[in-house]
Amino acid sequence: MLLENLFSNVLDMSITASYVAIAVIVIRFIIKKAPKSFSFAIWIPVLFRLVCPISFISNLSVFNFINRDSFRKIEGVSQSITVNNTISNIRSGQVSDNIAGNAVTNIANNTTISQGIGNNFMYLVSILWMIGIQILIVYFIVSYIKTYSRIKTATLYNENVYESDQIDTAFVFGLIKPKIYIPVNLTESEKIYIIEHEKVHIKRKDYVTKIIAFLILIIHWFNPIMWISFILMTRDMEMSCDERVMKNLGEDIKTNYSYSLLNLAVNKGNTFNIPLSFSENNIKSRIENVLNYKKPKKWFILIIALAIVASTVFLISNPKNNDVDNSKSLIQNIQTLKEESQNRNVLIKNIGDITDFKWDYVYSFEPYTSKENIEKAIGFKSDKIKESVNEGTNQVIFTKGKEVVCYIYGYPDDSVYFDFSSLYNYYSISNKYADVLSMDSVKYIRLSGKGNHPFLLTQFDNLQMSYMIEASQKQVASVQKAKDNYNYDKVFIVNNNIAIEKKNVSKEEIAKILYEENIRLKIYFNEDGKSMISDYRIKNIKLDKIKNNNNFVVAMDFDLQYAKGYEKYDAGNGTPASNRWTVDKYNLLNIEKLDKDIYLIEETYTG
């Protein structure tokens, strides 16, 4: 799974860099008459996109002009899931089994198989990617060792320049103390040009740049656009170096310098080509560039420099997110899920599955929270933030870096209500990715995008997304004398209700466990959190009816003993008896199956 996620992130960055590389190739063609140092510099955004998954936000980003529906992940992080995929997952039972009946079950099986094949394919591709990296790393190391073995017998020519009869081209070798190596069969005039060329490489640290670029290329070896980019970048590096030599030694060396390039190209054998060599491929283009070189005017250089700076900003910045569109998109996704669910509860295992935008954190603030406190909590100021001035309003903010990327504000009937009461009431059992925090005595909720955050989508007068907390056995509250037989696999707290995960048991046993856990946590508790009952006895429980594949009704006979002070609490049916007991109580429990082996008491009534 880790390997697949890593490859997925690399793939996202590679796709992003491909867009940038194509733009660079176009710009490179437009400025072909400019000094090649500019063509070389314009490759920086490609390298940046290949290694950095995040960037700053700008209205000038190239991605403002790219269809985000076909290319969502411009920041190289996490996965991209469309609402259609989410609905397919829900239908297939991966998010909620209670959404479809028998007609969808057959489709679900096929969907699950297809997804399994897709997962296996992704795993195999990830393995292939890693094998490719290992092969190229071995090639890199072996080639370097081979080159080193050839130059061990090189003799000092002068300063840091060495001659060898084992090589047929000139290059820089070494990282900490780079040295220049040249063939022995060069004329004195050729040595002057070639050594000057290699000195320019050392001064500009080109030998480091090229090796770093090649190591990055190894990671993105599967992308042919990156191989093309590497070749073109290397060509621009060499041409810009050629131009610097002519600037240093004078333009009158053009003819002799061109002959030097040609002679080394003719004599070149199989010398390892990753260290910078004087004689590279595409000698024809380099010679043409040398012969056509003219020192540019200062005003021309200034214009091109400004254009390159603007192009760099254009290519490395991310688009300005439209939080209004994202809000509409998220609400529409939720409404679509509700329509597909036939108005039943929908278990959403991860809110990230229905947000087709990237986010780091989601915050929820209580009504009447000031704009100032909201901005303190999220860590930056935003003109998009409003103050919630009425009870029952949404104040849900998704952030990415220092940007609000989605803002759900207003009454639920205008959008959807995000209910975080489970966290507010039971925050002691929140996980490491969910926090209840405080700012100037005002509580607020923060969820990290790194975790999976389950929600239960229900429909009352409006759509409601209730946060689900998975609790441990020790964290579930127990009433006096309640038995400590926690016979479930998992328990969830949601919207002041209990859901459990239990495998391979009868419907009657499911109902019994659910009722007991509701007694432990919330049924018959007063406003101060004190239990109103002391003990209970479940005497009889039987299946009453099966409503569909996901819902069934269980009838239950039971007795309750009320705590002191609540002897007269006779809600519902039953007969008062001695010692604060009410006996022969009767309830019907409407049980809903939310997901595979996850159940919830949807309703309790007396018939």
PyMOL commands that set and color helices and strands:
alter all, ss='L'
color gray80, all
select helices_A, chain A and resi 2-30+36-41+44-51+62-65+83-91+102-151+188-204+206-219+224-249+251-267+283-291+298-316+323-340+351-354+371-378+412-414+421-425+427-429+507-521
alter helices_A, ss='H'
color red, helices_A
select strands_A, chain A and resi 57-58+155-158+161-164+171-173+179-183+318-319+346-348+361-365+394-400+403-410+417-419+434-439+442-448+455-459+463-471+490-494+497-501+533-546+551-562+575-576+581-595+598-605
alter strands_A, ss='S'
color yellow, strands_A
deselect
rebuild
show_as cartoon
